[in-house]
Amino acid sequence: MLNMAGLTEADLERIVANRCSLFGSVASIRVLQPGYPARYSIALVRMVTAVALDKVVAHLGDSKSGATAIIRLEQGKKPKPAALKLRRRKKLPAAVLRDAPARAKR
Protein backbone atom coordinates (compact mmCIF):
# COMPACT_ATOMS: atom_id res chain seq x y z
CA MET A 1 0.00 0.00 0.00
CA LEU A 2 1.00 3.55 -0.61
CA ASN A 3 1.11 6.27 2.04
CA MET A 4 -0.26 9.19 0.04
CA ALA A 5 -0.45 11.67 2.92
CA GLY A 6 1.58 14.74 2.09
CA LEU A 7 2.53 13.65 -1.45
CA THR A 8 2.20 16.16 -4.25
CA GLU A 9 0.72 15.35 -7.63
CA ALA A 10 4.25 15.26 -9.08
CA ASP A 11 5.32 12.79 -6.36
CA LEU A 12 2.39 10.51 -7.19
CA GLU A 13 3.17 10.70 -10.91
CA ARG A 14 6.79 9.75 -10.25
CA ILE A 15 5.82 6.80 -8.03
CA VAL A 16 3.26 5.51 -10.55
CA ALA A 17 5.78 5.92 -13.39
CA ASN A 18 8.35 3.87 -11.47
CA ARG A 19 5.85 1.07 -10.83
CA CYS A 20 4.55 1.03 -14.41
CA SER A 21 8.05 1.09 -15.90
CA LEU A 22 8.51 -2.45 -14.56
CA PHE A 23 6.21 -3.58 -17.38
CA GLY A 24 7.57 -1.44 -20.23
CA SER A 25 8.17 2.14 -21.35
CA VAL A 26 5.72 4.74 -20.05
CA ALA A 27 4.43 7.24 -22.63
CA SER A 28 2.51 9.54 -20.25
CA ILE A 29 0.88 9.74 -16.83
CA ARG A 30 -1.76 12.03 -15.42
CA VAL A 31 -2.98 11.91 -11.82
CA LEU A 32 -6.49 13.17 -11.07
CA GLN A 33 -6.99 14.26 -7.47
CA PRO A 34 -10.03 12.98 -5.58
CA GLY A 35 -13.28 14.84 -5.76
CA TYR A 36 -16.19 14.61 -3.37
CA PRO A 37 -17.28 11.96 -2.30
CA ALA A 38 -14.40 9.85 -3.64
CA ARG A 39 -11.50 9.27 -1.27
CA TYR A 40 -9.02 8.14 -3.88
CA SER A 41 -7.03 9.54 -6.78
CA ILE A 42 -6.90 8.07 -10.27
CA ALA A 43 -3.82 7.70 -12.45
CA LEU A 44 -4.30 7.62 -16.22
CA VAL A 45 -1.32 5.82 -17.73
CA ARG A 46 -0.36 5.41 -21.38
CA MET A 47 2.33 2.89 -22.25
CA VAL A 48 4.44 2.82 -25.43
CA THR A 49 3.22 -0.65 -26.47
CA ALA A 50 -0.12 -2.44 -26.17
CA VAL A 51 1.61 -5.43 -24.55
CA ALA A 52 3.04 -3.20 -21.81
CA LEU A 53 -0.38 -1.59 -21.32
CA ASP A 54 -2.02 -5.00 -20.88
CA LYS A 55 0.64 -5.97 -18.30
CA VAL A 56 0.06 -2.75 -16.33
CA VAL A 57 -3.70 -3.31 -16.33
CA ALA A 58 -3.26 -6.93 -15.26
CA HIS A 59 -0.93 -6.08 -12.37
CA LEU A 60 -1.82 -2.56 -11.24
CA GLY A 61 -4.86 -1.22 -13.02
CA ASP A 62 -8.57 -1.34 -12.42
CA SER A 63 -9.46 -1.17 -16.08
CA LYS A 64 -8.47 0.00 -19.54
CA SER A 65 -10.06 2.59 -21.78
CA GLY A 66 -8.63 2.55 -25.28
CA ALA A 67 -4.87 2.97 -24.91
CA THR A 68 -5.07 4.18 -21.29
CA ALA A 69 -4.77 2.16 -18.08
CA ILE A 70 -6.88 3.47 -15.21
CA ILE A 71 -5.27 2.92 -11.82
CA ARG A 72 -6.99 3.69 -8.54
CA LEU A 73 -4.67 5.24 -5.93
CA GLU A 74 -5.83 4.84 -2.35
CA GLN A 75 -4.36 5.75 0.99
CA GLY A 76 -2.89 2.65 2.61
CA LYS A 77 -4.11 1.70 6.05
CA LYS A 78 -1.67 2.42 8.83
CA PRO A 79 -0.59 -0.75 10.59
CA LYS A 80 -1.56 -0.94 14.24
CA PRO A 81 1.30 -1.18 16.71
CA ALA A 82 1.48 -4.60 18.36
CA ALA A 83 0.72 -3.05 21.74
CA LEU A 84 -2.67 -1.82 20.49
CA LYS A 85 -3.77 -5.10 18.95
CA LEU A 86 -6.20 -6.73 21.28
CA ARG A 87 -6.30 -10.47 21.28
CA ARG A 88 -9.25 -12.37 22.54
CA ARG A 89 -8.02 -14.57 25.34
CA LYS A 90 -9.50 -17.90 26.15
CA LYS A 91 -11.41 -17.68 29.43
CA LEU A 92 -10.34 -20.17 32.04
CA PRO A 93 -12.66 -21.44 34.75
CA ALA A 94 -12.29 -19.60 38.06
CA ALA A 95 -11.21 -22.82 39.80
CA VAL A 96 -8.22 -23.17 37.49
CA LEU A 97 -7.14 -19.60 38.16
CA ARG A 98 -7.36 -20.01 41.96
CA ASP A 99 -5.44 -23.28 42.03
CA ALA A 100 -2.62 -22.16 39.74
CA PRO A 101 0.72 -21.96 41.58
CA ALA A 102 2.25 -18.49 41.82
CA ARG A 103 5.37 -17.92 39.72
CA ALA A 104 8.52 -17.33 41.65
CA LYS A 105 10.20 -14.01 40.94
CA ARG A 106 13.85 -14.18 39.91
Secondary structure in CASP SS format (residue, H / E / C, confidence):
PFRMAT SS
TARGET T0000
AUTHOR 0000-0000-0000
METHOD secondary structure of the structure
MODEL  1
M C 1.00
L E 1.00
N C 1.00
M C 1.00
A C 1.00
G C 1.00
L C 1.00
T C 1.00
E H 1.00
A H 1.00
D H 1.00
L H 1.00
E H 1.00
R H 1.00
I H 1.00
V H 1.00
A H 1.00
N H 1.00
R H 1.00
C H 1.00
S H 1.00
L H 1.00
F H 1.00
G C 1.00
S C 1.00
V E 1.00
A E 1.00
S E 1.00
I E 1.00
R E 1.00
V E 1.00
L E 1.00
Q C 1.00
P C 1.00
G C 1.00
Y C 1.00
P C 1.00
A C 1.00
R C 1.00
Y E 1.00
S E 1.00
I E 1.00
A E 1.00
L E 1.00
V E 1.00
R E 1.00
M E 1.00
V C 1.00
T C 1.00
A H 1.00
V H 1.00
A H 1.00
L H 1.00
D H 1.00
K H 1.00
V H 1.00
V H 1.00
A H 1.00
H H 1.00
L C 1.00
G C 1.00
D C 1.00
S E 1.00
K E 1.00
S E 1.00
G C 1.00
A C 1.00
T E 1.00
A E 1.00
I E 1.00
I E 1.00
R E 1.00
L E 1.00
E E 1.00
Q E 1.00
G C 1.00
K C 1.00
K C 1.00
P C 1.00
K C 1.00
P C 1.00
A H 1.00
A H 1.00
L H 1.00
K C 1.00
L C 1.00
R C 1.00
R C 1.00
R C 1.00
K C 1.00
K C 1.00
L C 1.00
P C 1.00
A H 1.00
A H 1.00
V H 1.00
L H 1.00
R H 1.00
D H 1.00
A C 1.00
P C 1.00
A C 1.00
R C 1.00
A C 1.00
K C 1.00
R C 1.00
END
